[in-house]
Amino acid sequence: MANEKNLPLPSALILDEQSNLTLAELCRACSVRAEFIVELVDEGVLAPQGREPHRWRFSGAHLYRTRVALHLQRDLGINLAGAALALQLLEEVDELRARLRIMGGE
């Protein structure tokens, strides 16, 4: 998970794929309201574990996706549906690049 200039991680918060954040912790880490996270879940940007919001658990990848979606929305004016599509396309590009590296022996 790359740490982009516009999406810094708080120094006290280092997460990996196995991290387990609550809704409140994710909101604090991203400085957003719970309603924004609920919208991301409704739009399919995030797929937390757990059925109800008070039981949701998020990984480090969810934190990254939330920050990218927030950046796309706030700084670029992209709506949440567009952010969901952009995230999907960015992940596909990363996957294709990884496959090319493997095929190229790099």
HELIX and SHEET records of a PDB file:
HELIX    1   1 LEU A   23  CYS A   30  1                                   8    
HELIX    2   2 ALA A   34  GLU A   43  1                                  10    
HELIX    3   3 PRO A   53  ARG A   55  5                                   3    
HELIX    4   4 GLY A   60  LEU A   76  1                                  17    
HELIX    5   5 LEU A   80  GLY A  104  1                                  25    
END                                                                             
